[in-house]
Structures are given as structure tokens and as C-alpha cells.
Amino acid sequence: MSNQVEGNLAVKETATVRSASVSLKTKLFYGIGQMGDSIPYNVFYIYFLYFLTDIAGVNPAVAGVVSLIAVLWDAITDPIIGHFSDNLKSKYGRRRPVMLISAIPLGLALFMLFRTVGVAGSAKNAYYIITSMVFWTAYTAYVIPYFALGAEITQDFDERNSLRSYASVFMYGAVLIASAGPMVIVGKVVEGGGTAQEGWAMVGQVFAVTVVLIIMTCWRNTKGTELELTETEADGVNIFKTYAETLKNRPYRIIVASVFLYALGFAIASGSFIYLMSYNMGLDEGTQSMFWVAVSVFSAIWLPLINWMSNKYDKKVVYISMLSLLAATSFLFYFIGFASFTMLLVFTLFFAAGNSTFWTISYSMIYDCSEVDEFKFGKRREGAITSLVSFFQKAGSAVGMWLIGIILATTGYNAELMEQTARATRGILSLSTLIPGIVIIVSALIVVKYPLNRSRFKALQTAIEAKKNGENYTTEGFEEVL
């Protein structure tokens, strides 16, 4: 029995489905490319707000607004870059040329981001807003095509878990570099007689060069991994129509909502840790660097188990379970606090479990939504699929960073004080535990309704292939997905 989805169009693009195992070389060099995303991303989210308030001398509430504007701008550019990438006509592919072009601008913007400027007031704020917007534009131009490329490398339900696991290994190597590295660099500059401002300028220089080299390495060694698409009908490209169609994808809507909330909670937690360690716990730069080393090491340790559980059981089950574990741990430590560095490490172990799961499994689930979109509309639009979810991720992160600035200001935080008031430290504790815990548990529960699983995905792929070949097809086995 043939059953066609209402509104379905003729297949406009065809591509060879890649369901076989991906080579180790491809996984490694695609994984290396994740560092080009994760290093600038984590340097910004962990340190930029702190840099503004404690190094550049920007009022906390204003710093929160600066961060909000910058990240919202990043979110706005995501759909534009995604649509451009999907419709790029180039003999070199749709994804990799955009990745290459972004490298130098991203490095230059990162170089400028952590420099103090000899102006005050509105001029200073304008400098950091403009520099941040340039930074995020270049970042988006790399990251959206990079993530879309992952969906093209393989269309196998489980192999996508493996591909994202390799990327996650490099991601946590990048987290280690981006989180622990700045404090080490600043400490060395200060020990050598330099100022903290000079130390942060050095941070920008070192990471700018590193990111450019990583992006070029990924670009060079992923040649030939894009799907070869043949256009057989005029597309009539309309960006608004494209994104309206992607939101008709039920599993995609669910994962988008979950990603938005998780990003909000994660931004609040990660942006607050430096305040927690500095003021609530009184940890020096070296000990704080050890915390970020622990985050990276624990996250990498969790990855094989997460990949195994996802392939043996189901992505959705693992995702919900591990995010719920992270939220429960956050609630616990809100009440018991952090009396020692050892307690912080215990918290970090479970924080890393949830965070590793999110960054590994969420994008694997997003990739699977590409086939739902292809079945309904006859297009492979990995760029649109990944960019719109990235838009909501950035929007959640922007709101999270804005809330940090607002809550710090309302609880009486003062960057000029070596010791904060009890009210301010309690606010910092809430930002690090309770508030993100509430948001993340909601993010996990939303995914209970996510309908894609291994058997439904295979039935979906069978229908797509039959449809491409002009054969009768059925929606039996994946009706709930539609």
C-alpha cells in the first residue's frame, strides 16, 4: 500500500545513502574539526563575561547585555548561514568552502575579543559588542557547515553515534585547552612581570592561531566526504519557506525545544563556575585550572559508556537518563554546598556525564531528523536542520548569560571586592546549581515525546529509497514520526 504525506513534493535532489562504516581517518579528522568549534565557544562562554566585569571594568548588568546582544546576533546568523550552505553551487561542495573561508576572520576576531581598550563608557561597550558580533558571525560560518557535514558523512543510525563520539573526544580536549589554558597563560604572564590585561591579550593571540590551524586541518582532510547531490528540478529557494517546512518535522521540534533549554541551563552553570570558585570557594588560578582539567577528563571517560549505551539501548533513553542525573546532582549540591575541592570534583563527575551525553547524542538525534525532512519534502537540508537548532541553542545561551549578569547585579555582586556578601555568594551558588538544574530537568522531560528510534528510522530509510526509485512505499512502522 502506498501512502504519501500531504504536501509532499517530487524529489528534487538525490544522493547516495551512506550507511556503511565510516573510516577511522574520516572520524579522526572530522573529530579534530570539533575543536575549531569548541575552543572559541568555551573560551567565550567560560571567560568573556568574567573578562568584561573583572578585567575590562564593565558593569555586570551591562556586561550581561553585551553578551546577550552578541549571542543573539550569532543566533540570527545561524539560519542565514545554514540556508546559504544548503544552496551553495560550488564544484568544491556546499560545506567545506564555507568552513575554509571562516578560518581567518574567526582567528582575527578571537584575537581582538580579549584585549582591553583605552576608552570608557559607551565607546568601550560598543567595541566589545561589535567585536563579539564579528566573532560570532565567523564562528557560525564555520560551525553550521561543519555540523551539516557530519549528517552527510553517514546516514547510519548507530554510526552517527560513533561519529559524534569521536567528535566529542576532541571536543573535551578542546574544553580542557579552552578552560584551563587561559588561567595558565595569564598566570605565566603575571609571574613574568606583566599585567592581567596583557595576560588576556596573550590568551587571544594563542587561541586565534590555534583555531585557524585546526580549521584548516579539518578542511584539508575531509575532502570527498560530502554527498554528491544532483539537482533535477528548479528549487525556488525561499529561506522563510525552508525553515517553516523544517518546523513541520515533529521529532525535530521536540529536540529543538530540548536543546534551547539545555543551552540556557548550561550557559548559566558554566558562566557561573569561575565566580563560584573565586568567591564562594576562594580557589586560586592553578586550582581553578585543575577543575577544568577534571571536567575534560571526566567527560572523556564517560564517552565510551554513553556511545555503548546509546547503541545497545536507545539514544532517547540515555539522553533523558543522563540529563536527569545531572539535574539531580545540581539540586543536591545546592543544598549541601561546596565545602572542599573534593566535593567540587564529585559534582564535576556527574556534571560531565550529563554534558557529554548532550553534546554527543543531541546532534546524532538532530542528524536523524534530516531523513524525516527528506521524506516529507524531498530535499537534503542538513544545513537548515543544524542551523535552526543552533539558532535556538544560541538563543538559550544568550538568555543564560544575560540572566547571570542580571542575577549578579541584583544580589549585590561587586567585582571590586575581594570578598562578596553572603547574599551575593548565595546567588552565585544558585546560578551554579539550582537554576540550571531546574532548566535541565525540563529539557530532559520534553524528550519523552521524541518518536524516532532505531526500527522507525530504518523503516523511514526504506521508504525514502523506494520513493527515490519511483516505487510504491508505505509509512508503516514510522507513522508516529510523522
C-alpha positions as CSV (number, residue, x, y, z in Angstrom):
1,M,0.0,0.0,0.0
2,S,1.4,3.4,-1.0
3,N,0.9,6.3,1.4
4,Q,2.1,9.8,0.5
5,V,2.4,12.6,3.1
6,E,0.2,15.5,2.5
7,G,2.1,18.4,0.8
8,N,4.9,16.1,-0.3
9,L,6.8,17.4,-3.3
10,A,8.6,15.5,-6.0
11,V,12.1,14.5,-5.1
12,K,14.3,17.4,-6.1
13,E,17.7,16.1,-5.2
14,T,19.1,12.6,-5.0
15,A,22.1,11.4,-3.2
16,T,23.8,8.1,-2.5
17,V,22.9,7.0,1.1
18,R,26.0,6.2,3.1
19,S,25.1,3.6,5.7
20,A,28.4,1.7,5.8
21,S,31.0,2.2,8.5
22,V,33.0,5.4,8.3
23,S,36.7,5.1,8.1
24,L,38.9,5.8,11.1
25,K,40.7,8.6,9.2
26,T,37.4,10.4,8.5
27,K,36.2,10.1,12.1
28,L,39.5,11.4,13.4
29,F,39.8,14.4,11.1
30,Y,36.1,15.2,11.3
31,G,36.6,15.0,15.1
32,I,39.6,17.3,15.0
33,G,37.3,19.9,13.4
34,Q,35.1,19.9,16.5
35,M,38.0,21.7,18.3
36,G,37.5,24.6,15.9
37,D,34.0,24.9,17.3
38,S,34.7,24.1,21.0
39,I,37.7,26.2,21.7
40,P,36.2,29.6,20.7
41,Y,32.8,28.6,22.1
42,N,34.1,27.6,25.5
43,V,36.6,30.5,25.8
44,F,33.7,32.8,25.2
45,Y,31.1,31.2,27.5
46,I,33.5,30.5,30.4
47,Y,35.6,33.7,30.4
48,F,34.1,36.5,28.4
49,L,31.6,37.7,31.0
50,Y,34.3,37.4,33.7
51,F,36.8,39.3,31.4
52,L,34.3,42.1,30.9
53,T,33.5,42.5,34.6
54,D,36.8,41.9,36.3
55,I,39.4,42.8,33.6
56,A,37.8,45.3,31.3
57,G,35.9,47.0,34.1
58,V,32.4,46.7,32.6
59,N,29.4,46.9,35.0
60,P,28.0,43.3,35.5
61,A,24.5,44.2,34.2
62,V,25.9,46.0,31.2
63,A,28.3,43.0,30.6
64,G,25.3,40.7,30.6
65,V,23.6,42.9,28.0
66,V,26.8,42.9,25.8
67,S,26.9,39.1,25.9
68,L,23.1,38.9,25.2
69,I,23.4,41.1,22.1
70,A,26.5,39.2,20.8
71,V,25.0,35.8,21.2
72,L,21.5,36.8,19.8
73,W,23.3,38.1,16.8
74,D,25.0,34.8,16.5
75,A,21.7,33.1,16.7
76,I,20.3,35.3,13.9
77,T,23.1,34.4,11.6
78,D,22.7,30.7,12.0
79,P,19.7,30.2,9.7
80,I,21.2,32.5,7.1
81,I,24.5,30.6,7.0
82,G,22.6,27.2,7.0
83,H,20.4,28.3,4.1
84,F,23.4,29.6,2.2
85,S,25.3,26.4,2.8
86,D,22.4,24.2,1.6
87,N,22.1,26.2,-1.7
88,L,25.8,26.9,-2.4
89,K,26.7,26.0,-6.0
90,S,30.3,25.1,-6.0
91,K,32.4,22.3,-7.5
92,Y,34.2,22.1,-4.2
93,G,30.9,21.2,-2.3
94,R,28.4,23.0,-0.1
95,R,30.1,22.8,3.3
96,R,33.9,22.8,3.1
97,P,34.4,26.0,1.2
98,V,32.4,28.0,3.8
99,M,34.4,26.3,6.6
100,L,37.7,27.4,5.0
101,I,36.6,31.0,4.4
102,S,35.6,31.4,8.0
103,A,39.0,30.5,9.5
104,I,41.0,33.8,9.2
105,P,38.1,36.1,10.3
106,L,37.4,33.8,13.3
107,G,41.0,34.0,14.3
108,L,41.2,37.7,14.0
109,A,38.0,38.3,16.0
110,L,39.2,36.0,18.8
111,F,42.5,37.9,18.8
112,M,40.6,41.2,19.3
113,L,38.0,39.9,21.8
114,F,40.2,39.7,24.9
115,R,42.0,43.0,24.5
116,T,41.4,45.9,26.8
117,V,40.8,49.2,25.1
118,G,41.8,52.7,26.2
119,V,38.3,54.1,26.0
120,A,35.5,54.2,28.6
121,G,31.7,54.2,28.8
122,S,29.6,53.7,25.7
123,A,32.7,53.6,23.4
124,K,34.1,50.6,25.3
125,N,30.7,48.8,25.3
126,A,30.4,49.4,21.6
127,Y,33.9,48.0,20.9
128,Y,33.0,44.7,22.7
129,I,29.6,44.5,21.1
130,I,30.9,44.9,17.6
131,T,33.9,42.6,18.2
132,S,31.7,40.0,19.6
133,M,29.3,40.2,16.7
134,V,32.2,39.7,14.2
135,F,33.4,36.8,16.3
136,W,30.1,35.0,16.3
137,T,29.5,35.7,12.6
138,A,32.8,34.0,11.7
139,Y,32.2,31.2,14.2
140,T,28.8,30.5,12.7
141,A,30.2,30.4,9.2
142,Y,32.4,27.5,10.3
143,V,30.2,25.6,12.7
144,I,27.0,25.3,10.7
145,P,28.6,23.8,7.6
146,Y,30.8,21.6,9.9
147,F,27.8,20.1,11.7
148,A,25.9,19.7,8.5
149,L,28.9,17.8,7.0
150,G,28.5,15.2,9.8
151,A,25.0,14.3,8.7
152,E,26.3,13.8,5.1
153,I,29.3,11.6,6.1
154,T,26.9,8.8,7.2
155,Q,23.2,8.1,7.3
156,D,23.5,5.1,9.6
157,F,21.5,5.4,12.8
158,D,24.3,3.9,15.1
159,E,27.3,5.1,13.1
160,R,26.2,8.6,13.7
161,N,26.6,8.0,17.4
162,S,30.1,6.8,16.7
163,L,31.0,9.8,14.5
164,R,29.7,12.2,17.2
165,S,31.6,10.2,19.9
166,Y,34.9,10.8,18.1
167,A,34.0,14.5,17.7
168,S,33.2,14.6,21.5
169,V,36.6,13.2,22.4
170,F,38.2,16.1,20.6
171,M,35.6,18.4,22.0
172,Y,36.6,17.7,25.5
173,G,40.3,18.0,24.6
174,A,39.2,21.5,23.4
175,V,37.3,22.1,26.6
176,L,40.5,21.3,28.5
177,I,42.5,23.7,26.4
178,A,39.9,26.5,26.4
179,S,39.0,26.2,30.1
180,A,42.4,25.5,31.8
181,G,44.6,27.2,29.3
182,P,43.6,30.9,29.8
183,M,44.3,30.9,33.5
184,V,47.7,29.2,32.9
185,I,48.6,31.8,30.3
186,V,47.5,34.7,32.4
187,G,49.4,33.3,35.4
188,K,52.6,32.9,33.4
189,V,52.4,36.5,32.1
190,V,51.7,37.9,35.6
191,E,54.6,35.9,37.1
192,G,56.8,37.3,34.4
193,G,56.0,40.9,35.5
194,G,53.2,41.5,33.1
195,T,49.6,42.7,33.9
196,A,46.4,40.7,33.8
197,Q,45.4,42.7,30.8
198,E,48.5,41.7,29.0
199,G,47.9,38.1,30.0
200,W,44.4,38.1,28.5
201,A,45.7,39.7,25.3
202,M,48.1,36.8,25.1
203,V,45.2,34.4,25.5
204,G,43.5,35.9,22.5
205,Q,46.7,35.6,20.4
206,V,47.4,32.0,21.3
207,F,43.9,30.7,20.7
208,A,43.5,32.7,17.5
209,V,46.4,30.9,15.9
210,T,45.3,27.5,17.3
211,V,41.8,27.8,15.9
212,V,42.9,28.8,12.4
213,L,45.3,25.8,12.2
214,I,42.6,23.4,13.4
215,I,40.0,24.5,10.9
216,M,42.5,24.3,8.0
217,T,43.5,20.8,9.1
218,C,39.9,19.6,9.2
219,W,39.1,21.2,5.9
220,R,42.1,19.6,4.1
221,N,41.5,16.1,5.4
222,T,37.7,15.9,4.9
223,K,37.8,16.2,1.1
224,G,35.4,13.9,-0.6
225,T,33.1,13.3,2.4
226,E,30.2,15.4,1.2
227,L,27.3,13.8,-0.5
228,E,27.1,14.4,-4.3
229,L,23.7,15.9,-5.0
230,T,22.1,16.1,-8.4
231,E,19.5,18.8,-8.9
232,T,16.7,17.6,-11.2
233,E,14.2,20.4,-10.7
234,A,14.3,24.1,-10.0
235,D,14.3,24.7,-6.3
236,G,12.5,28.1,-6.0
237,V,14.6,28.8,-2.9
238,N,12.9,30.8,-0.1
239,I,14.5,31.0,3.2
240,F,11.3,31.5,5.1
241,K,9.6,28.6,3.4
242,T,12.6,26.4,4.1
243,Y,12.5,27.0,7.9
244,A,8.7,26.8,8.1
245,E,9.0,23.4,6.5
246,T,11.7,22.2,8.9
247,L,9.4,23.0,11.8
248,K,6.7,20.7,10.4
249,N,9.1,17.9,11.5
250,R,7.7,16.6,14.8
251,P,10.8,14.9,16.2
252,Y,12.8,18.0,15.2
253,R,10.5,20.4,17.1
254,I,11.0,18.3,20.2
255,I,14.8,18.2,20.1
256,V,14.9,21.9,19.3
257,A,12.9,22.7,22.4
258,S,15.2,20.5,24.5
259,V,18.4,22.0,23.1
260,F,17.1,25.5,23.8
261,L,16.5,24.7,27.4
262,Y,19.7,22.7,27.9
263,A,21.8,25.5,26.4
264,L,20.1,28.0,28.7
265,G,20.9,25.9,31.8
266,F,24.4,25.1,30.7
267,A,25.3,28.7,29.9
268,I,24.2,29.7,33.4
269,A,26.2,27.0,35.1
270,S,29.4,27.2,33.1
271,G,29.4,31.0,33.2
272,S,29.0,30.9,36.9
273,F,31.7,28.4,37.8
274,I,34.5,30.9,37.8
275,Y,32.6,33.1,40.2
276,L,31.8,30.1,42.4
277,M,35.4,29.0,42.6
278,S,36.8,32.6,43.0
279,Y,34.4,33.9,45.6
280,N,32.5,31.1,47.2
281,M,35.5,28.7,47.5
282,G,38.5,31.1,47.3
283,L,40.4,28.9,44.8
284,D,43.4,30.3,43.1
285,E,44.0,30.2,39.3
286,G,46.0,27.0,39.5
287,T,43.3,25.1,41.3
288,Q,40.6,26.5,39.0
289,S,42.6,25.2,36.1
290,M,42.6,21.7,37.8
291,F,38.8,21.9,37.9
292,W,38.6,22.4,34.2
293,V,41.1,19.6,33.6
294,A,38.7,17.4,35.7
295,V,35.7,18.5,33.6
296,S,37.5,17.4,30.4
297,V,38.9,14.2,31.8
298,F,35.6,13.0,33.3
299,S,33.7,13.9,30.2
300,A,36.1,11.9,28.0
301,I,35.9,8.9,30.4
302,W,32.1,8.9,30.1
303,L,32.1,8.9,26.3
304,P,32.7,5.2,25.6
305,L,29.9,4.3,28.0
306,I,27.5,6.8,26.5
307,N,28.2,5.5,23.0
308,W,27.8,1.9,24.1
309,M,24.5,2.5,25.9
310,S,23.1,4.5,23.0
311,N,23.9,1.8,20.5
312,K,22.7,-1.0,22.8
313,Y,19.5,0.6,24.1
314,D,18.2,3.9,22.6
315,K,19.5,7.4,22.2
316,K,16.4,8.9,23.8
317,V,16.6,6.7,26.9
318,V,20.2,7.5,27.5
319,Y,19.7,11.2,26.8
320,I,16.8,11.6,29.3
321,S,18.5,9.5,32.0
322,M,21.9,11.3,32.0
323,L,20.4,14.8,31.8
324,S,18.1,13.9,34.7
325,L,21.2,12.7,36.7
326,L,22.9,16.0,36.0
327,A,19.8,17.9,37.3
328,A,19.5,15.8,40.4
329,T,23.2,16.3,41.2
330,S,22.7,20.1,40.8
331,F,19.8,20.1,43.3
332,L,21.8,18.1,45.8
333,F,24.8,20.4,45.8
334,Y,22.6,23.5,46.1
335,F,21.6,22.2,49.5
336,I,24.9,20.8,50.7
337,G,27.2,23.4,49.0
338,F,30.9,23.0,48.2
339,A,32.9,22.7,51.4
340,S,36.0,21.4,49.6
341,F,37.6,21.0,46.2
342,T,36.9,17.2,46.6
343,M,33.2,17.9,46.7
344,L,33.5,20.1,43.6
345,L,35.2,17.2,41.8
346,V,32.3,14.8,42.8
347,F,29.9,17.3,41.4
348,T,32.0,17.6,38.3
349,L,31.9,13.9,37.7
350,F,28.1,13.9,37.3
351,F,28.0,17.3,35.6
352,A,30.4,15.8,33.0
353,A,28.1,12.8,32.5
354,G,25.1,14.9,31.5
355,N,27.1,17.3,29.4
356,S,28.9,14.6,27.5
357,T,25.6,12.9,26.8
358,F,24.1,16.2,25.5
359,W,26.9,17.1,23.1
360,T,27.2,13.5,21.8
361,I,23.6,12.4,21.5
362,S,21.7,15.6,20.7
363,Y,23.4,16.1,17.4
364,S,23.1,12.5,16.5
365,M,19.3,12.8,17.1
366,I,19.3,16.1,15.1
367,Y,21.0,14.3,12.2
368,D,18.3,11.7,12.2
369,C,15.7,14.4,11.7
370,S,17.3,15.2,8.3
371,E,15.8,12.0,6.9
372,V,12.3,12.9,8.2
373,D,12.7,16.2,6.4
374,E,13.9,14.5,3.3
375,F,10.9,12.1,3.3
376,K,8.4,14.9,3.7
377,F,9.9,17.4,1.3
378,G,12.3,15.6,-1.0
379,K,15.3,17.7,0.0
380,R,18.5,17.1,1.8
381,R,18.8,20.2,4.0
382,E,21.3,19.3,6.7
383,G,22.4,23.0,6.8
384,A,18.9,24.2,7.6
385,I,18.3,21.4,10.1
386,T,21.5,22.0,12.0
387,S,21.4,25.8,11.8
388,L,17.9,26.3,13.1
389,V,18.6,24.1,16.1
390,S,21.9,26.1,16.5
391,F,19.8,29.3,16.5
392,F,17.7,28.0,19.4
393,Q,20.9,26.8,21.2
394,K,22.4,30.2,20.9
395,A,19.2,31.9,21.9
396,G,19.2,29.8,25.1
397,S,22.8,30.6,25.7
398,A,22.2,34.3,25.2
399,V,19.4,34.3,27.7
400,G,21.5,32.3,30.2
401,M,24.4,34.8,30.0
402,W,22.1,37.7,30.3
403,L,20.5,36.2,33.4
404,I,23.9,35.7,35.0
405,G,24.6,39.4,34.7
406,I,21.1,40.4,36.0
407,I,21.2,38.0,39.0
408,L,24.8,39.0,39.9
409,A,23.7,42.6,39.9
410,T,20.5,42.1,41.9
411,T,22.3,40.0,44.5
412,G,24.9,42.7,45.2
413,Y,27.9,41.3,43.4
414,N,30.8,43.8,43.2
415,A,33.9,42.9,41.2
416,E,36.0,45.4,43.2
417,L,35.5,43.5,46.4
418,M,37.8,40.6,47.3
419,E,35.0,39.0,49.4
420,Q,31.4,39.1,48.4
421,T,28.4,39.5,50.7
422,A,26.5,36.4,51.9
423,R,23.6,37.3,49.6
424,A,25.9,37.6,46.6
425,T,27.6,34.2,47.3
426,R,24.2,32.6,47.7
427,G,23.2,34.0,44.4
428,I,26.4,32.6,42.8
429,L,25.6,29.2,44.3
430,S,22.1,29.3,42.8
431,L,23.5,30.2,39.4
432,S,25.9,27.2,39.5
433,T,23.4,24.6,40.7
434,L,19.7,25.2,41.4
435,I,18.7,27.4,38.4
436,P,20.4,25.3,35.7
437,G,19.2,22.1,37.4
438,I,15.6,23.2,37.1
439,V,16.0,24.2,33.4
440,I,17.9,21.0,32.5
441,I,15.3,18.6,34.1
442,V,12.6,20.2,31.9
443,S,14.9,19.8,28.9
444,A,15.2,16.1,29.6
445,L,11.5,15.5,30.2
446,I,10.5,17.2,26.9
447,V,12.3,14.4,25.0
448,V,10.0,11.7,26.4
449,K,7.8,12.5,23.4
450,Y,10.6,12.2,20.8
451,P,9.3,9.4,18.5
452,L,12.4,8.3,16.5
453,N,14.1,5.1,17.4
454,R,16.2,2.5,15.5
455,S,13.4,0.5,14.0
456,R,11.4,3.5,12.9
457,F,14.4,5.1,11.4
458,K,15.2,2.0,9.3
459,A,11.6,1.9,8.1
460,L,11.9,5.6,7.2
461,Q,15.0,5.0,5.2
462,T,13.4,2.1,3.3
463,A,10.5,4.4,2.3
464,I,12.9,7.1,1.2
465,E,14.8,4.8,-1.1
466,A,11.6,3.4,-2.6
467,K,10.3,6.9,-3.2
468,K,13.6,8.0,-4.9
469,N,13.4,4.9,-7.2
470,G,9.8,5.7,-8.1
471,E,8.5,2.6,-6.3
472,N,5.5,2.2,-4.1
473,Y,6.2,2.9,-0.5
474,T,4.5,2.8,2.9
475,T,4.7,4.7,6.1
476,E,4.0,1.6,8.1
477,G,6.5,1.4,11.0
478,F,7.1,5.1,11.4
479,E,3.7,6.7,11.4
480,E,4.3,8.3,14.8
481,V,7.4,10.0,13.4
482,L,5.2,12.0,11.0
